[in-house]
């Protein structure tokens, strides 16, 4: 067993979850703050809506989605702490590079690299949480980790919306990028690396299943297929709304971006925070009685 892998104390577990929350926070803040900067970027670089859609959509999501699998494979074999630290450093640095872009091509390439970096956040983070928390506490731990999303959107919208009014969209990107680089160093030095399978009572080397065998098993599972399709469809809707709604209010109602970002931050983040915290707690309560509630609960939530 690697020297960096060890039994994690209760305080170490709390530290790990706090650090992973911050990773999630910076992930979503850097990703979605661009939405409130789009009108200023569009005007400054003379971009079309199609170009803006490519930068916020395909340029980011194509690499973010496809690289998630090989990065997850690396996380199965190598230090998850190291992967998260490097990924955070990459996407933070590339967020700053976005602020230096002088044309569409430069901005698109920088956003591609932001997607590459952010693809390295969730797979190793989920793996660490699975090894830090037993099954009966895992949903709550995951809800705290995913709480970084609405909090990141809240801060990103507020910081981006007001900085673009008082300074510029470039300053806004630099402002959120630099703390991420510092956090990457902290992650490298302090994030615990628990023994794999420890939380489930499975210790030691359990071997690695070949990738194609894993994919065959997953795709042969109807629950996995349906859940993947459902999550994909929901994400299409969510991303379309959150990326374009600031531009919609700016163009249609001639509101300042500071005002728009404040209201959207409060509306979007407060509802998500409430849903994630309540969802994690309720999923553990109901899932204890019937494991199917772990899928029924998000299904009913999306339907509502």
BADREN-778969 format. One record per residue (C-alpha): x, y, z. Coordinates in steps of 0.25 Angstrom, whole numbers, plus 5000, padded with zeros to 4 digits. Last residue first. Example, Ala and Ser with C-alpha at 12.3 -4.5 7.8 and 13.67 -1.06 7.14 Angstrom:
2
505549965029 504949825031 
//
This chain:
304
483250744961 483650634951 485150664954 484850644969 484050514966 485250454959 486250504969 485450434980 485150304972 486550274969 487150274984 485750224988 486050094981 486950054993 485650035001 485550055016 486950115018 486750185005 485650265011 486450325022 487750335014 487050405002 486350495012 487650555017 488250565004 487050624997 486850725009 488250775007 488250774992 486850834990 487050945000 488450984994 487750974980 486651064983 487551164990 488551164978 487651184967 486751294973 487851374981 488951364969 487851404959 487451524967 488951574969 489351544955 488251624949 488551744958 490051744955 489751714941 489051844939 487551824934 487151864920 485951774921 486051684908 487551684905 488051684919 486951584924 487251494913 488751504914 488651464929 487651344925 488651284914 489651204922 488651154933 487551124924 488251044913 489150974924 487850924932 487150874920 488250794914 488650744928 487250684930 487350604917 488750554921 488250514935 487050434929 487950364919 488950324929 487950284939 487250194928 488550134924 488950104938 487650044943 487649954930 488949894933 489649834921 490249974918 490949964932 491449824930 491949844916 492649974921 493349904932 493749794923 494249894913 495049964924 495749834929 495449804944 496449844953 496949764965 496449754979 497749804986 497449825001 496249855008 494749835006 494049875019 493149965012 493750095017 495150035015 494950005000 496150084996 497050125007 496850275010 497650385003 497550505012 497550645005 498650735012 499850765003 499350744989 497950794993 498650924999 499450944986 498150934978 497451034987 498551134984 498251114969 496751134971 496951264979 497651314966 496551284956 495351354963 495951494962 496551474949 495251434942 494551564948 495751654944 495551604930 494051634930 494351774934 494351874945 493151934952 492051864944 492751734941 493251724955 491751734960 491251614951 492451534952 492551534968 491051514970 490851414959 492151334963 491751344978 490351284976 490851184965 491951134974 490951124986 489951054976 491050954972 491850934985 490650874991 491050754982 492050714993 491050745004 490050654997 491050544995 491350545010 489850525012 489750415002 490950345008 490550335022 489850195022 490850145012 492050175020 492850305018 494250325014 494450215003 493250264995 493550404998 494950384991 494350314979 493350434977 494450534978 495350444968 494250444958 493750594960 494950684959 495750634947 494750674936 494950814941 496350824935 495950774921 494750864922 495650984925 496550944914 495450944904 495051084910 496451134907 496351084892 495051154891 495551284896 496751284887 495951254875 494951354878 495851474880 496751544889 496751444901 497551494914 496351464923 496151324917 497651304921 497151324936 496151224934 497251134928 498051144941 496851114949 496550994940 497950934941 498250964956 496950894959 497250774950 498650764956 498050764971 496950664968 497850564961 498950574972 497850544983 497250434975 498650364975 498650254964 497950134960 496450154960 496650304959 497350284946 496150214941 495250324945 496150414937 495950324925 494450334927 494350484930 495150524917 493850504909 492950594917 493850704920 494450704906 493150714899 492550804910 493450924908 493650954894 492250894891 491450984900 491951114906 492951144895 492051084884 490851164889 491651294889 492151264875 490651244871 490251374878 491251444870 492551504875 493051644874 494151624885 493751734894 492251724891 492151574893 493051574905 492151684912 490851614909 491551474913 492051514926 490851474934 490951334928 492451324930 492151314945 491651174942 492951094940 493851164950 492851164961 492451024958 493850964959 494251064970 493151014979 493350864975 494750874980 494350954992 493450844996 494550744994 495350825004 494250815014 494050675012 495450635014 495550725026 494350655032 494950515029 496350565035 495550605048 494950465048 496250395046 496750345032 497450215031 498550225022 498950235007 500150335005 501150225008 500550144996 500050005000 
//
